[in-house]
Amino acid sequence: MCRNIRPLANFDPPVTDEEVQAAALQYVRKISGTARPSRANAAAFDRAVAEVAEVSARLLAELVTTAPPKDREEEAAKARRRAAVRYGT
């Protein structure tokens, strides 16, 4: 699960709300130990995802860097090359 959480800072084009939401969902799944909460825990799970997404978006908006923005396509190509080496495809 944890490998699905990707760095979101300093990209061009900037991170989308959907990407922040997906990262928040993966984080809450990881720390709760479940991909789908029971009905009894659904409200708390959903609230946690929303709060983590909100805080993450605020953090990303406030981060300052002097590094040039990373290109999404270039980073995706690097990830594909690493996966090919790792999994032998």
N, CA, C and O atoms as a CHARMM CRD file, in Angstrom:
* protein
*
  356
    1    1 MET  N      0.81100  -1.20000   0.00000 PROA 1      0.00000
    2    1 MET  CA     0.00000   0.00000   0.00000 PROA 1      0.00000
    3    1 MET  C      0.85300   1.26100   0.00000 PROA 1      0.00000
    4    1 MET  O      0.56000   2.20400  -0.73500 PROA 1      0.00000
    5    2 CYS  N      1.88500   1.28900   0.79900 PROA 2      0.00000
    6    2 CYS  CA     2.65600   2.50600   0.98800 PROA 2      0.00000
    7    2 CYS  C      3.35300   2.96600  -0.28700 PROA 2      0.00000
    8    2 CYS  O      3.57700   4.16200  -0.47000 PROA 2      0.00000
    9    3 ARG  N      3.69500   2.03900  -1.16200 PROA 3      0.00000
   10    3 ARG  CA     4.37000   2.42100  -2.39800 PROA 3      0.00000
   11    3 ARG  C      3.47600   3.24300  -3.30300 PROA 3      0.00000
   12    3 ARG  O      3.96900   3.90300  -4.21800 PROA 3      0.00000
   13    4 ASN  N      2.17700   3.22000  -3.06900 PROA 4      0.00000
   14    4 ASN  CA     1.25200   3.98100  -3.90100 PROA 4      0.00000
   15    4 ASN  C      1.23200   5.46800  -3.54900 PROA 4      0.00000
   16    4 ASN  O      0.69200   6.27500  -4.30700 PROA 4      0.00000
   17    5 ILE  N      1.80700   5.83100  -2.42700 PROA 5      0.00000
   18    5 ILE  CA     1.85900   7.23900  -2.05000 PROA 5      0.00000
   19    5 ILE  C      3.06300   7.85100  -2.74900 PROA 5      0.00000
   20    5 ILE  O      4.20300   7.46500  -2.48900 PROA 5      0.00000
   21    6 ARG  N      2.81000   8.79100  -3.62200 PROA 6      0.00000
   22    6 ARG  CA     3.85300   9.41300  -4.43500 PROA 6      0.00000
   23    6 ARG  C      4.16400  10.81800  -3.92600 PROA 6      0.00000
   24    6 ARG  O      3.29100  11.49400  -3.38300 PROA 6      0.00000
   25    7 PRO  N      5.42400  11.25700  -4.10500 PROA 7      0.00000
   26    7 PRO  CA     5.72200  12.65700  -3.79500 PROA 7      0.00000
   27    7 PRO  C      4.85700  13.56600  -4.66300 PROA 7      0.00000
   28    7 PRO  O      4.66800  13.30100  -5.85000 PROA 7      0.00000
   29    8 LEU  N      4.33700  14.62800  -4.07400 PROA 8      0.00000
   30    8 LEU  CA     3.43500  15.52100  -4.79000 PROA 8      0.00000
   31    8 LEU  C      3.96200  16.94900  -4.87700 PROA 8      0.00000
   32    8 LEU  O      3.34500  17.78900  -5.53100 PROA 8      0.00000
   33    9 ALA  N      5.06700  17.23600  -4.24400 PROA 9      0.00000
   34    9 ALA  CA     5.57700  18.60400  -4.20000 PROA 9      0.00000
   35    9 ALA  C      6.43200  18.92900  -5.41500 PROA 9      0.00000
   36    9 ALA  O      7.15100  18.07600  -5.93600 PROA 9      0.00000
   37   10 ASN  N      6.34200  20.16600  -5.85200 PROA 10     0.00000
   38   10 ASN  CA     7.21500  20.74500  -6.87100 PROA 10     0.00000
   39   10 ASN  C      7.10900  20.05600  -8.22900 PROA 10     0.00000
   40   10 ASN  O      8.11800  19.66800  -8.81700 PROA 10     0.00000
   41   11 PHE  N      5.89400  19.91000  -8.71600 PROA 11     0.00000
   42   11 PHE  CA     5.67500  19.33900 -10.04200 PROA 11     0.00000
   43   11 PHE  C      5.07400  20.38800 -10.96400 PROA 11     0.00000
   44   11 PHE  O      4.39100  21.31400 -10.52700 PROA 11     0.00000
   45   12 ASP  N      5.34400  20.21800 -12.23700 PROA 12     0.00000
   46   12 ASP  CA     4.74600  21.07100 -13.24900 PROA 12     0.00000
   47   12 ASP  C      4.06100  20.16400 -14.26000 PROA 12     0.00000
   48   12 ASP  O      4.76200  19.38800 -14.91000 PROA 12     0.00000
   49   13 PRO  N      2.77100  20.20300 -14.43900 PROA 13     0.00000
   50   13 PRO  CA     1.80400  21.06600 -13.77700 PROA 13     0.00000
   51   13 PRO  C      1.60900  20.66800 -12.31600 PROA 13     0.00000
   52   13 PRO  O      1.92200  19.54300 -11.92700 PROA 13     0.00000
   53   14 PRO  N      1.08700  21.59900 -11.50300 PROA 14     0.00000
   54   14 PRO  CA     0.92400  21.34500 -10.06700 PROA 14     0.00000
   55   14 PRO  C     -0.00300  20.16600  -9.78500 PROA 14     0.00000
   56   14 PRO  O     -0.77900  19.72900 -10.63500 PROA 14     0.00000
   57   15 VAL  N      0.11200  19.68100  -8.57700 PROA 15     0.00000
   58   15 VAL  CA    -0.69400  18.55600  -8.12000 PROA 15     0.00000
   59   15 VAL  C     -2.19300  18.89200  -8.19500 PROA 15     0.00000
   60   15 VAL  O     -2.59100  20.03900  -7.99300 PROA 15     0.00000
   61   16 THR  N     -3.00400  17.88700  -8.48300 PROA 16     0.00000
   62   16 THR  CA    -4.45300  18.08300  -8.54600 PROA 16     0.00000
   63   16 THR  C     -5.09200  17.66400  -7.22700 PROA 16     0.00000
   64   16 THR  O     -4.48200  16.95400  -6.42700 PROA 16     0.00000
   65   17 ASP  N     -6.31700  18.10900  -7.01200 PROA 17     0.00000
   66   17 ASP  CA    -7.05600  17.71300  -5.81300 PROA 17     0.00000
   67   17 ASP  C     -7.25600  16.20100  -5.77000 PROA 17     0.00000
   68   17 ASP  O     -7.24300  15.60300  -4.69400 PROA 17     0.00000
   69   18 GLU  N     -7.44100  15.58300  -6.93200 PROA 18     0.00000
   70   18 GLU  CA    -7.63900  14.13200  -6.99000 PROA 18     0.00000
   71   18 GLU  C     -6.38200  13.38800  -6.52600 PROA 18     0.00000
   72   18 GLU  O     -6.47900  12.36400  -5.84900 PROA 18     0.00000
   73   19 GLU  N     -5.21100  13.90300  -6.89100 PROA 19     0.00000
   74   19 GLU  CA    -3.95800  13.26900  -6.46300 PROA 19     0.00000
   75   19 GLU  C     -3.75700  13.39900  -4.96000 PROA 19     0.00000
   76   19 GLU  O     -3.29600  12.46100  -4.30800 PROA 19     0.00000
   77   20 VAL  N     -4.09700  14.54500  -4.41500 PROA 20     0.00000
   78   20 VAL  CA    -3.99300  14.74900  -2.96900 PROA 20     0.00000
   79   20 VAL  C     -4.97700  13.81200  -2.25500 PROA 20     0.00000
   80   20 VAL  O     -4.63000  13.19400  -1.24900 PROA 20     0.00000
   81   21 GLN  N     -6.18300  13.71100  -2.77200 PROA 21     0.00000
   82   21 GLN  CA    -7.20400  12.83500  -2.18700 PROA 21     0.00000
   83   21 GLN  C     -6.75100  11.37500  -2.23200 PROA 21     0.00000
   84   21 GLN  O     -6.92600  10.64900  -1.25300 PROA 21     0.00000
   85   22 ALA  N     -6.17500  10.93600  -3.34600 PROA 22     0.00000
   86   22 ALA  CA    -5.70800   9.55600  -3.47800 PROA 22     0.00000
   87   22 ALA  C     -4.57700   9.26100  -2.49700 PROA 22     0.00000
   88   22 ALA  O     -4.53900   8.18500  -1.90100 PROA 22     0.00000
   89   23 ALA  N     -3.66200  10.20200  -2.32600 PROA 23     0.00000
   90   23 ALA  CA    -2.56900  10.01400  -1.37700 PROA 23     0.00000
   91   23 ALA  C     -3.11200   9.95200   0.05400 PROA 23     0.00000
   92   23 ALA  O     -2.65000   9.14500   0.86000 PROA 23     0.00000
   93   24 ALA  N     -4.08100  10.79700   0.36500 PROA 24     0.00000
   94   24 ALA  CA    -4.68600  10.78400   1.69800 PROA 24     0.00000
   95   24 ALA  C     -5.38400   9.44900   1.95800 PROA 24     0.00000
   96   24 ALA  O     -5.26900   8.88700   3.04700 PROA 24     0.00000
   97   25 LEU  N     -6.09500   8.95000   0.97100 PROA 25     0.00000
   98   25 LEU  CA    -6.77600   7.66400   1.10500 PROA 25     0.00000
   99   25 LEU  C     -5.76200   6.54300   1.35400 PROA 25     0.00000
  100   25 LEU  O     -5.98100   5.70100   2.22400 PROA 25     0.00000
  101   26 GLN  N     -4.67200   6.52300   0.61100 PROA 26     0.00000
  102   26 GLN  CA    -3.65100   5.49400   0.80000 PROA 26     0.00000
  103   26 GLN  C     -3.02800   5.59200   2.19200 PROA 26     0.00000
  104   26 GLN  O     -2.76700   4.57200   2.83100 PROA 26     0.00000
  105   27 TYR  N     -2.79400   6.80500   2.65500 PROA 27     0.00000
  106   27 TYR  CA    -2.21000   6.99400   3.97900 PROA 27     0.00000
  107   27 TYR  C     -3.14800   6.46400   5.06000 PROA 27     0.00000
  108   27 TYR  O     -2.71500   5.72800   5.94700 PROA 27     0.00000
  109   28 VAL  N     -4.41200   6.82700   4.99600 PROA 28     0.00000
  110   28 VAL  CA    -5.38000   6.38100   6.00200 PROA 28     0.00000
  111   28 VAL  C     -5.56100   4.86400   5.93200 PROA 28     0.00000
  112   28 VAL  O     -5.69100   4.21200   6.96800 PROA 28     0.00000
  113   29 ARG  N     -5.57000   4.30400   4.74100 PROA 29     0.00000
  114   29 ARG  CA    -5.64300   2.84400   4.61100 PROA 29     0.00000
  115   29 ARG  C     -4.45300   2.18700   5.30000 PROA 29     0.00000
  116   29 ARG  O     -4.60600   1.18500   5.99700 PROA 29     0.00000
  117   30 LYS  N     -3.27200   2.75700   5.10100 PROA 30     0.00000
  118   30 LYS  CA    -2.05700   2.18100   5.66300 PROA 30     0.00000
  119   30 LYS  C     -2.08800   2.21300   7.18400 PROA 30     0.00000
  120   30 LYS  O     -1.84800   1.19300   7.83000 PROA 30     0.00000
  121   31 ILE  N     -2.38000   3.36800   7.75700 PROA 31     0.00000
  122   31 ILE  CA    -2.31400   3.46000   9.21500 PROA 31     0.00000
  123   31 ILE  C     -3.48700   2.77000   9.90400 PROA 31     0.00000
  124   31 ILE  O     -3.37000   2.35800  11.05700 PROA 31     0.00000
  125   32 SER  N     -4.62100   2.63900   9.20600 PROA 32     0.00000
  126   32 SER  CA    -5.76400   1.93900   9.80900 PROA 32     0.00000
  127   32 SER  C     -5.65100   0.43100   9.63100 PROA 32     0.00000
  128   32 SER  O     -6.29300  -0.33100  10.35400 PROA 32     0.00000
  129   33 GLY  N     -4.83600  -0.00300   8.67100 PROA 33     0.00000
  130   33 GLY  CA    -4.65800  -1.42500   8.43500 PROA 33     0.00000
  131   33 GLY  C     -5.77900  -2.06300   7.64600 PROA 33     0.00000
  132   33 GLY  O     -5.90100  -3.28800   7.61700 PROA 33     0.00000
  133   34 THR  N     -6.59600  -1.24900   7.00700 PROA 34     0.00000
  134   34 THR  CA    -7.70400  -1.78600   6.22800 PROA 34     0.00000
  135   34 THR  C     -7.94400  -0.94900   4.98100 PROA 34     0.00000
  136   34 THR  O     -7.80500   0.27400   4.99600 PROA 34     0.00000
  137   35 ALA  N     -8.30100  -1.62500   3.91300 PROA 35     0.00000
  138   35 ALA  CA    -8.61900  -0.91400   2.67400 PROA 35     0.00000
  139   35 ALA  C    -10.05500  -0.42500   2.68400 PROA 35     0.00000
  140   35 ALA  O    -10.37000   0.61100   2.09900 PROA 35     0.00000
  141   36 ARG  N    -10.92700  -1.17700   3.35200 PROA 36     0.00000
  142   36 ARG  CA   -12.34000  -0.79800   3.47400 PROA 36     0.00000
  143   36 ARG  C    -12.75900  -0.90500   4.92300 PROA 36     0.00000
  144   36 ARG  O    -12.69700  -1.98600   5.50900 PROA 36     0.00000
  145   37 PRO  N    -13.18100   0.19500   5.50500 PROA 37     0.00000
  146   37 PRO  CA   -13.59800   0.13200   6.91000 PROA 37     0.00000
  147   37 PRO  C    -14.96400  -0.54100   7.04600 PROA 37     0.00000
  148   37 PRO  O    -15.73900  -0.61100   6.09200 PROA 37     0.00000
  149   38 SER  N    -15.23400  -1.02500   8.23800 PROA 38     0.00000
  150   38 SER  CA   -16.56500  -1.56600   8.51500 PROA 38     0.00000
  151   38 SER  C    -17.55700  -0.41000   8.52900 PROA 38     0.00000
  152   38 SER  O    -17.16600   0.75600   8.57400 PROA 38     0.00000
  153   39 ARG  N    -18.83400  -0.74300   8.49100 PROA 39     0.00000
  154   39 ARG  CA   -19.84900   0.32400   8.54200 PROA 39     0.00000
  155   39 ARG  C    -19.71900   1.15000   9.80400 PROA 39     0.00000
  156   39 ARG  O    -19.94200   2.36100   9.78900 PROA 39     0.00000
  157   40 ALA  N    -19.35700   0.49700  10.89500 PROA 40     0.00000
  158   40 ALA  CA   -19.21600   1.20400  12.17000 PROA 40     0.00000
  159   40 ALA  C    -18.08300   2.22700  12.12300 PROA 40     0.00000
  160   40 ALA  O    -18.13200   3.23900  12.82300 PROA 40     0.00000
  161   41 ASN  N    -17.07100   1.97100  11.30800 PROA 41     0.00000
  162   41 ASN  CA   -15.91300   2.86400  11.23700 PROA 41     0.00000
  163   41 ASN  C    -15.88800   3.73800   9.99200 PROA 41     0.00000
  164   41 ASN  O    -14.96600   4.53600   9.83000 PROA 41     0.00000
  165   42 ALA  N    -16.85900   3.61400   9.12100 PROA 42     0.00000
  166   42 ALA  CA   -16.84700   4.32800   7.84200 PROA 42     0.00000
  167   42 ALA  C    -16.79600   5.83700   8.01600 PROA 42     0.00000
  168   42 ALA  O    -16.04400   6.51300   7.31500 PROA 42     0.00000
  169   43 ALA  N    -17.58400   6.37600   8.94000 PROA 43     0.00000
  170   43 ALA  CA   -17.61400   7.83400   9.12700 PROA 43     0.00000
  171   43 ALA  C    -16.25800   8.35200   9.60500 PROA 43     0.00000
  172   43 ALA  O    -15.76500   9.36600   9.11000 PROA 43     0.00000
  173   44 ALA  N    -15.66400   7.66000  10.55900 PROA 44     0.00000
  174   44 ALA  CA   -14.35900   8.08200  11.07000 PROA 44     0.00000
  175   44 ALA  C    -13.29500   7.96700   9.98100 PROA 44     0.00000
  176   44 ALA  O    -12.42800   8.83400   9.86700 PROA 44     0.00000
  177   45 PHE  N    -13.35400   6.90600   9.18400 PROA 45     0.00000
  178   45 PHE  CA   -12.41100   6.68100   8.09000 PROA 45     0.00000
  179   45 PHE  C    -12.52700   7.80100   7.05800 PROA 45     0.00000
  180   45 PHE  O    -11.52100   8.38700   6.66000 PROA 45     0.00000
  181   46 ASP  N    -13.74300   8.09500   6.63000 PROA 46     0.00000
  182   46 ASP  CA   -13.97100   9.14300   5.62800 PROA 46     0.00000
  183   46 ASP  C    -13.54900  10.51600   6.14400 PROA 46     0.00000
  184   46 ASP  O    -12.98100  11.32100   5.40600 PROA 46     0.00000
  185   47 ARG  N    -13.83500  10.77100   7.42300 PROA 47     0.00000
  186   47 ARG  CA   -13.44400  12.05000   8.01900 PROA 47     0.00000
  187   47 ARG  C    -11.91900  12.16600   8.06400 PROA 47     0.00000
  188   47 ARG  O    -11.36700  13.23500   7.80300 PROA 47     0.00000
  189   48 ALA  N    -11.24300  11.06900   8.39200 PROA 48     0.00000
  190   48 ALA  CA    -9.78300  11.08000   8.44400 PROA 48     0.00000
  191   48 ALA  C     -9.19600  11.34300   7.05400 PROA 48     0.00000
  192   48 ALA  O     -8.24400  12.11100   6.92100 PROA 48     0.00000
  193   49 VAL  N     -9.75300  10.71500   6.02900 PROA 49     0.00000
  194   49 VAL  CA    -9.27600  10.93900   4.66100 PROA 49     0.00000
  195   49 VAL  C     -9.44300  12.40900   4.29000 PROA 49     0.00000
  196   49 VAL  O     -8.52700  13.01200   3.73200 PROA 49     0.00000
  197   50 ALA  N    -10.59100  12.98400   4.58900 PROA 50     0.00000
  198   50 ALA  CA   -10.84500  14.38900   4.25700 PROA 50     0.00000
  199   50 ALA  C     -9.87900  15.31800   4.99500 PROA 50     0.00000
  200   50 ALA  O     -9.36400  16.27500   4.41600 PROA 50     0.00000
  201   51 GLU  N     -9.63700  15.03100   6.26900 PROA 51     0.00000
  202   51 GLU  CA    -8.74200  15.88600   7.05000 PROA 51     0.00000
  203   51 GLU  C     -7.29500  15.76300   6.58200 PROA 51     0.00000
  204   51 GLU  O     -6.59000  16.76800   6.48900 PROA 51     0.00000
  205   52 VAL  N     -6.84800  14.55100   6.28700 PROA 52     0.00000
  206   52 VAL  CA    -5.48200  14.36200   5.79200 PROA 52     0.00000
  207   52 VAL  C     -5.31600  15.05400   4.44000 PROA 52     0.00000
  208   52 VAL  O     -4.28200  15.67200   4.18600 PROA 52     0.00000
  209   53 ALA  N     -6.31800  14.95600   3.57800 PROA 53     0.00000
  210   53 ALA  CA    -6.25600  15.62000   2.27400 PROA 53     0.00000
  211   53 ALA  C     -6.17900  17.13500   2.44100 PROA 53     0.00000
  212   53 ALA  O     -5.41700  17.80300   1.74200 PROA 53     0.00000
  213   54 GLU  N     -6.96200  17.66900   3.35900 PROA 54     0.00000
  214   54 GLU  CA    -6.95900  19.12400   3.59600 PROA 54     0.00000
  215   54 GLU  C     -5.59500  19.59700   4.09100 PROA 54     0.00000
  216   54 GLU  O     -5.05600  20.58400   3.59000 PROA 54     0.00000
  217   55 VAL  N     -5.04500  18.90000   5.06600 PROA 55     0.00000
  218   55 VAL  CA    -3.74500  19.28000   5.61700 PROA 55     0.00000
  219   55 VAL  C     -2.64400  19.11300   4.56500 PROA 55     0.00000
  220   55 VAL  O     -1.73700  19.94000   4.47400 PROA 55     0.00000
  221   56 SER  N     -2.72700  18.05500   3.78400 PROA 56     0.00000
  222   56 SER  CA    -1.73300  17.82100   2.73000 PROA 56     0.00000
  223   56 SER  C     -1.76800  18.92000   1.68400 PROA 56     0.00000
  224   56 SER  O     -0.72000  19.40400   1.25500 PROA 56     0.00000
  225   57 ALA  N     -2.96800  19.32100   1.26800 PROA 57     0.00000
  226   57 ALA  CA    -3.10200  20.39400   0.27900 PROA 57     0.00000
  227   57 ALA  C     -2.53300  21.70400   0.82900 PROA 57     0.00000
  228   57 ALA  O     -1.87100  22.45100   0.10800 PROA 57     0.00000
  229   58 ARG  N     -2.79400  21.97500   2.10300 PROA 58     0.00000
  230   58 ARG  CA    -2.27200  23.18700   2.73200 PROA 58     0.00000
  231   58 ARG  C     -0.74200  23.13700   2.77900 PROA 58     0.00000
  232   58 ARG  O     -0.07900  24.13300   2.49000 PROA 58     0.00000
  233   59 LEU  N     -0.18600  21.98500   3.14200 PROA 59     0.00000
  234   59 LEU  CA     1.26900  21.83300   3.17900 PROA 59     0.00000
  235   59 LEU  C      1.86900  22.07800   1.80000 PROA 59     0.00000
  236   59 LEU  O      2.82900  22.83700   1.67000 PROA 59     0.00000
  237   60 LEU  N      1.31900  21.45000   0.77800 PROA 60     0.00000
  238   60 LEU  CA     1.84700  21.60400  -0.57200 PROA 60     0.00000
  239   60 LEU  C      1.77200  23.05000  -1.04800 PROA 60     0.00000
  240   60 LEU  O      2.65700  23.51400  -1.76700 PROA 60     0.00000
  241   61 ALA  N      0.72200  23.76300  -0.64900 PROA 61     0.00000
  242   61 ALA  CA     0.57000  25.16200  -1.05300 PROA 61     0.00000
  243   61 ALA  C      1.60000  26.06300  -0.36700 PROA 61     0.00000
  244   61 ALA  O      1.98700  27.09600  -0.91500 PROA 61     0.00000
  245   62 GLU  N      2.04500  25.67000   0.83600 PROA 62     0.00000
  246   62 GLU  CA     2.95400  26.50600   1.60600 PROA 62     0.00000
  247   62 GLU  C      4.42900  26.16900   1.40900 PROA 62     0.00000
  248   62 GLU  O      5.29500  26.94700   1.81100 PROA 62     0.00000
  249   63 LEU  N      4.72900  25.03100   0.80200 PROA 63     0.00000
  250   63 LEU  CA     6.13300  24.65000   0.61700 PROA 63     0.00000
  251   63 LEU  C      6.82900  25.61200  -0.34200 PROA 63     0.00000
  252   63 LEU  O      6.25100  26.05000  -1.33600 PROA 63     0.00000
  253   64 VAL  N      8.08100  25.92900  -0.02000 PROA 64     0.00000
  254   64 VAL  CA     8.89100  26.82500  -0.83900 PROA 64     0.00000
  255   64 VAL  C     10.16200  26.08600  -1.22500 PROA 64     0.00000
  256   64 VAL  O     10.77600  25.42400  -0.38900 PROA 64     0.00000
  257   65 THR  N     10.55800  26.19400  -2.48000 PROA 65     0.00000
  258   65 THR  CA    11.78300  25.54600  -2.94000 PROA 65     0.00000
  259   65 THR  C     12.44500  26.39800  -4.01300 PROA 65     0.00000
  260   65 THR  O     11.79100  27.15300  -4.73300 PROA 65     0.00000
  261   66 THR  N     13.74600  26.25600  -4.09400 PROA 66     0.00000
  262   66 THR  CA    14.47900  26.95100  -5.15800 PROA 66     0.00000
  263   66 THR  C     14.75800  26.01000  -6.32900 PROA 66     0.00000
  264   66 THR  O     15.25500  26.43300  -7.37300 PROA 66     0.00000
  265   67 ALA  N     14.43400  24.72700  -6.14200 PROA 67     0.00000
  266   67 ALA  CA    14.65900  23.74000  -7.21000 PROA 67     0.00000
  267   67 ALA  C     13.64700  23.95700  -8.33500 PROA 67     0.00000
  268   67 ALA  O     12.51400  24.36800  -8.08600 PROA 67     0.00000
  269   68 PRO  N     14.05700  23.68200  -9.55300 PROA 68     0.00000
  270   68 PRO  CA    13.10000  23.81000 -10.66200 PROA 68     0.00000
  271   68 PRO  C     12.02700  22.72100 -10.54700 PROA 68     0.00000
  272   68 PRO  O     12.30200  21.64000 -10.02600 PROA 68     0.00000
  273   69 PRO  N     10.82300  22.99100 -11.02100 PROA 69     0.00000
  274   69 PRO  CA     9.75200  21.99100 -10.94200 PROA 69     0.00000
  275   69 PRO  C     10.11900  20.73000 -11.72500 PROA 69     0.00000
  276   69 PRO  O     10.75900  20.78700 -12.77400 PROA 69     0.00000
  277   70 LYS  N      9.68800  19.58600 -11.17500 PROA 70     0.00000
  278   70 LYS  CA     9.93100  18.30300 -11.84800 PROA 70     0.00000
  279   70 LYS  C      8.87600  18.09900 -12.93000 PROA 70     0.00000
  280   70 LYS  O      7.71200  18.46700 -12.76800 PROA 70     0.00000
  281   71 ASP  N      9.30600  17.51100 -14.02100 PROA 71     0.00000
  282   71 ASP  CA     8.40100  17.21700 -15.12600 PROA 71     0.00000
  283   71 ASP  C      7.70000  15.88900 -14.85100 PROA 71     0.00000
  284   71 ASP  O      8.36200  14.88900 -14.57300 PROA 71     0.00000
  285   72 ARG  N      6.38300  15.86900 -14.92400 PROA 72     0.00000
  286   72 ARG  CA     5.61700  14.65900 -14.61700 PROA 72     0.00000
  287   72 ARG  C      5.96500  13.50700 -15.54700 PROA 72     0.00000
  288   72 ARG  O      6.12500  12.37000 -15.10100 PROA 72     0.00000
  289   73 GLU  N      6.08200  13.79500 -16.82800 PROA 73     0.00000
  290   73 GLU  CA     6.37200  12.73900 -17.80300 PROA 73     0.00000
  291   73 GLU  C      7.75500  12.14300 -17.56300 PROA 73     0.00000
  292   73 GLU  O      7.93600  10.92800 -17.64100 PROA 73     0.00000
  293   74 GLU  N      8.71400  12.99000 -17.27700 PROA 74     0.00000
  294   74 GLU  CA    10.07000  12.52000 -17.01800 PROA 74     0.00000
  295   74 GLU  C     10.11400  11.65500 -15.75400 PROA 74     0.00000
  296   74 GLU  O     10.76800  10.61200 -15.74100 PROA 74     0.00000
  297   75 GLU  N      9.43300  12.07700 -14.71200 PROA 75     0.00000
  298   75 GLU  CA     9.38800  11.30300 -13.46400 PROA 75     0.00000
  299   75 GLU  C      8.66900   9.97500 -13.67300 PROA 75     0.00000
  300   75 GLU  O      9.07700   8.95900 -13.11000 PROA 75     0.00000
  301   76 ALA  N      7.61200   9.96700 -14.46900 PROA 76     0.00000
  302   76 ALA  CA     6.88600   8.72800 -14.76000 PROA 76     0.00000
  303   76 ALA  C      7.77300   7.76300 -15.54700 PROA 76     0.00000
  304   76 ALA  O      7.74200   6.55600 -15.30900 PROA 76     0.00000
  305   77 ALA  N      8.55500   8.28700 -16.47300 PROA 77     0.00000
  306   77 ALA  CA     9.47200   7.44400 -17.25100 PROA 77     0.00000
  307   77 ALA  C     10.53200   6.83300 -16.34200 PROA 77     0.00000
  308   77 ALA  O     10.87300   5.65900 -16.48400 PROA 77     0.00000
  309   78 LYS  N     11.05400   7.62700 -15.40800 PROA 78     0.00000
  310   78 LYS  CA    12.03400   7.09800 -14.45500 PROA 78     0.00000
  311   78 LYS  C     11.42200   5.97000 -13.62500 PROA 78     0.00000
  312   78 LYS  O     12.06300   4.94400 -13.39500 PROA 78     0.00000
  313   79 ALA  N     10.19100   6.16200 -13.18100 PROA 79     0.00000
  314   79 ALA  CA     9.50500   5.13900 -12.37900 PROA 79     0.00000
  315   79 ALA  C      9.30000   3.86300 -13.18300 PROA 79     0.00000
  316   79 ALA  O      9.45900   2.76300 -12.65500 PROA 79     0.00000
  317   80 ARG  N      8.94700   4.00500 -14.46000 PROA 80     0.00000
  318   80 ARG  CA     8.77700   2.82400 -15.31200 PROA 80     0.00000
  319   80 ARG  C     10.09500   2.07600 -15.48800 PROA 80     0.00000
  320   80 ARG  O     10.12200   0.84500 -15.47700 PROA 80     0.00000
  321   81 ARG  N     11.18900   2.82100 -15.65200 PROA 81     0.00000
  322   81 ARG  CA    12.50200   2.17500 -15.78600 PROA 81     0.00000
  323   81 ARG  C     12.88700   1.44100 -14.49800 PROA 81     0.00000
  324   81 ARG  O     13.40400   0.32400 -14.54500 PROA 81     0.00000
  325   82 ARG  N     12.63400   2.07200 -13.35100 PROA 82     0.00000
  326   82 ARG  CA    12.93900   1.41000 -12.06600 PROA 82     0.00000
  327   82 ARG  C     12.08800   0.14200 -11.90800 PROA 82     0.00000
  328   82 ARG  O     12.58600  -0.88100 -11.43800 PROA 82     0.00000
  329   83 ALA  N     10.83200   0.20600 -12.29200 PROA 83     0.00000
  330   83 ALA  CA     9.94700  -0.95800 -12.19000 PROA 83     0.00000
  331   83 ALA  C     10.41500  -2.07200 -13.12100 PROA 83     0.00000
  332   83 ALA  O     10.36400  -3.24700 -12.75600 PROA 83     0.00000
  333   84 ALA  N     10.86700  -1.71500 -14.30900 PROA 84     0.00000
  334   84 ALA  CA    11.35100  -2.72400 -15.25800 PROA 84     0.00000
  335   84 ALA  C     12.56700  -3.44400 -14.69400 PROA 84     0.00000
  336   84 ALA  O     12.68700  -4.66200 -14.82500 PROA 84     0.00000
  337   85 VAL  N     13.46700  -2.69700 -14.06800 PROA 85     0.00000
  338   85 VAL  CA    14.64100  -3.31100 -13.46300 PROA 85     0.00000
  339   85 VAL  C     14.22900  -4.18800 -12.27800 PROA 85     0.00000
  340   85 VAL  O     14.71300  -5.30700 -12.11400 PROA 85     0.00000
  341   86 ARG  N     13.33400  -3.65500 -11.46800 PROA 86     0.00000
  342   86 ARG  CA    12.90400  -4.36600 -10.26000 PROA 86     0.00000
  343   86 ARG  C     12.15700  -5.65200 -10.57600 PROA 86     0.00000
  344   86 ARG  O     12.40900  -6.68600  -9.95800 PROA 86     0.00000
  345   87 TYR  N     11.24200  -5.59400 -11.53400 PROA 87     0.00000
  346   87 TYR  CA    10.37300  -6.73800 -11.82900 PROA 87     0.00000
  347   87 TYR  C     10.79400  -7.51000 -13.06800 PROA 87     0.00000
  348   87 TYR  O     10.17100  -8.51500 -13.41200 PROA 87     0.00000
  349   88 GLY  N     11.83800  -7.05600 -13.74200 PROA 88     0.00000
  350   88 GLY  CA    12.36000  -7.77700 -14.89600 PROA 88     0.00000
  351   88 GLY  C     11.43000  -7.80300 -16.10100 PROA 88     0.00000
  352   88 GLY  O     11.37000  -8.79800 -16.82200 PROA 88     0.00000
  353   89 THR  N     10.70300  -6.70700 -16.31900 PROA 89     0.00000
  354   89 THR  CA     9.80100  -6.65400 -17.47400 PROA 89     0.00000
  355   89 THR  C     10.34500  -5.74500 -18.54200 PROA 89     0.00000
  356   89 THR  O      9.71800  -5.57800 -19.58900 PROA 89     0.00000
